[in-house]
């Protein structure tokens, strides 16, 4: 699992770690897709017991964008007392790769918090997922040929990482 640290806002912002975690759960070669999990956490970083807490669900909001699709979490309670890790948002799902098997995802998250010396924060990452192998396309120059005739076999590589072989 990979993680990236963001930044917080408010007079107590330096006492908090906002982290985005992302991991690859599985890949499907036949469907050209990956199943991933992305989640965002907030934690007090100095062990102070009376840290940020806002249990008023209507005052806190978290946003998580995975490849441009945005998930909004409202009615969110945030409690980081006693070094508790507060999970702000989580998404698990499938993302589809391009025809050559590559995928670069843009990940963005932010949150706002009411009635606290911690007012919010944001974090972003760019994630190049492992390439999914793609099969090459094979075609023939003729659908039938007489004995002794010539047929050309054309192989269209799925990406430049594959070479073409003519037999």
C-alpha positions as CSV (number, residue, x, y, z in Angstrom):
1,X,0.0,0.0,0.0
2,X,1.3,3.5,-0.9
3,X,0.5,6.7,1.0
4,X,1.0,10.4,0.5
5,X,0.8,13.2,3.0
6,X,-1.3,16.2,2.5
7,X,-1.6,19.5,4.4
8,X,-4.2,20.8,6.8
9,X,-5.6,24.3,7.4
10,X,-6.5,26.1,10.6
11,X,-4.6,27.4,13.7
12,X,-3.8,23.8,14.8
13,X,-3.0,22.4,11.3
14,X,0.6,21.6,12.1
15,X,-0.4,19.0,14.6
16,X,-2.3,16.8,12.2
17,X,-1.3,14.3,9.5
18,X,-3.7,14.0,6.6
19,X,-2.9,10.9,4.6
20,X,-4.2,9.3,1.4
21,X,-3.6,5.6,1.1
22,X,-4.1,3.6,-2.1
23,X,-3.6,0.0,-3.0
24,X,-4.1,-2.4,-5.9
25,X,-6.5,-5.3,-4.9
26,X,-6.5,-7.2,-8.2
27,X,-6.2,-6.9,-12.0
28,X,-8.2,-8.6,-14.7
29,X,-6.4,-9.2,-18.0
30,X,-9.5,-10.3,-19.8
31,X,-11.5,-7.2,-18.7
32,X,-8.5,-4.8,-18.9
33,X,-9.3,-3.4,-15.4
34,X,-7.9,-3.0,-11.9
35,X,-9.7,-3.2,-8.6
36,X,-8.4,-0.6,-6.2
37,X,-9.0,0.9,-2.8
38,X,-8.3,4.6,-1.9
39,X,-9.0,6.0,1.5
40,X,-8.1,9.1,3.5
41,X,-7.2,9.4,7.2
42,X,-6.6,12.1,9.7
43,X,-4.6,11.7,12.9
44,X,-3.1,14.0,15.6
45,X,0.7,13.6,15.3
46,X,1.9,14.6,18.8
47,X,-0.2,12.4,21.1
48,X,-2.2,15.2,22.6
49,X,-5.3,13.6,24.1
50,X,-7.7,16.6,23.7
51,X,-7.3,17.0,19.9
52,X,-9.9,17.8,17.2
53,X,-13.3,16.4,17.6
54,X,-16.5,17.4,15.8
55,X,-19.3,15.0,16.2
56,X,-21.8,17.3,14.5
57,X,-22.4,15.4,11.3
58,X,-23.8,18.4,9.4
59,X,-20.6,20.5,9.9
60,X,-18.0,18.1,8.3
61,X,-17.6,17.1,4.7
62,X,-15.0,15.0,2.8
63,X,-14.4,14.8,-0.9
64,X,-12.5,12.0,-2.7
65,X,-11.8,12.1,-6.4
66,X,-10.5,9.0,-8.2
67,X,-9.7,9.6,-11.8
68,X,-12.2,12.5,-12.0
69,X,-15.1,10.7,-10.3
70,X,-16.0,12.4,-7.1
71,X,-17.3,10.8,-3.9
72,X,-18.7,13.2,-1.3
73,X,-19.1,12.1,2.3
74,X,-21.4,14.3,4.3
75,X,-22.9,13.6,7.8
76,X,-19.3,12.8,8.9
77,X,-18.1,12.8,12.5
78,X,-14.4,13.5,13.1
79,X,-12.7,12.4,16.3
80,X,-8.9,12.4,16.7
81,X,-8.8,12.4,20.5
82,X,-6.1,10.1,22.0
83,X,-4.3,9.7,18.7
84,X,-7.3,8.0,17.1
85,X,-7.1,7.6,13.4
86,X,-10.2,9.2,11.8
87,X,-11.1,7.7,8.4
88,X,-12.6,10.5,6.3
89,X,-13.5,8.7,3.1
90,X,-13.0,5.4,1.4
91,X,-13.6,4.1,-2.1
92,X,-13.1,0.6,-3.6
93,X,-14.0,-0.2,-7.2
94,X,-12.9,-1.0,-10.7
95,X,-10.9,1.3,-12.9
96,X,-10.4,0.6,-16.6
97,X,-7.1,0.8,-18.4
98,X,-6.4,2.2,-21.9
99,X,-6.2,-0.1,-24.9
100,X,-2.4,-0.6,-24.4
101,X,-3.0,-1.6,-20.8
102,X,-1.7,1.5,-19.1
103,X,-3.5,3.7,-16.6
104,X,-2.4,6.8,-14.7
105,X,-4.9,7.9,-12.1
106,X,-5.2,11.3,-10.5
107,X,-6.2,11.1,-6.8
108,X,-7.5,14.1,-4.9
109,X,-9.1,14.5,-1.5
110,X,-10.1,17.3,0.8
111,X,-12.2,17.9,3.9
112,X,-13.8,20.7,5.8
113,X,-14.4,20.7,9.6
114,X,-16.6,23.0,11.6
115,X,-16.2,24.4,15.1
116,X,-12.5,23.4,15.5
117,X,-9.0,24.9,15.3
118,X,-8.6,22.5,12.4
119,X,-10.7,23.8,9.5
120,X,-9.8,21.3,6.8
121,X,-7.1,20.0,4.5
122,X,-6.2,18.5,1.1
123,X,-4.1,15.9,-0.4
124,X,-3.3,14.7,-4.0
125,X,-1.4,12.0,-5.7
126,X,-0.7,10.6,-9.2
127,X,-0.7,6.9,-9.5
128,X,0.7,4.9,-12.4
129,X,-0.9,1.4,-12.0
130,X,0.9,-1.7,-13.3
131,X,0.4,-2.2,-17.0
132,X,-2.0,-5.0,-17.9
133,X,-0.7,-7.2,-20.7
134,X,-2.7,-6.9,-23.9
135,X,-2.9,-9.4,-26.7
136,X,-1.9,-8.5,-30.2
137,X,-4.3,-8.7,-33.1
138,X,-3.6,-11.2,-35.9
139,X,-5.1,-11.0,-39.4
140,X,-4.5,-12.7,-42.7
141,X,-4.1,-11.0,-46.1
142,X,-6.5,-13.5,-47.7
143,X,-9.3,-15.6,-46.3
144,X,-8.4,-18.6,-48.5
145,X,-5.5,-19.5,-50.8
146,X,-4.8,-22.3,-53.3
147,X,-2.1,-24.8,-52.6
148,X,1.3,-23.3,-53.0
149,X,-0.1,-19.7,-52.7
150,X,1.1,-17.0,-50.4
151,X,-0.7,-15.6,-47.3
152,X,0.7,-12.8,-45.3
153,X,0.1,-12.9,-41.5
154,X,-0.2,-9.4,-40.0
155,X,0.3,-9.0,-36.3
156,X,-0.8,-5.6,-34.8
157,X,1.0,-5.1,-31.5
158,X,-1.2,-4.0,-28.6
159,X,1.5,-1.5,-27.6
160,X,5.0,-0.5,-28.6
161,X,6.3,-2.8,-25.9
162,X,5.4,-5.8,-28.1
163,X,7.4,-6.8,-31.2
164,X,5.9,-8.0,-34.5
165,X,7.0,-11.4,-35.9
166,X,6.1,-12.5,-39.4
167,X,6.3,-16.2,-40.1
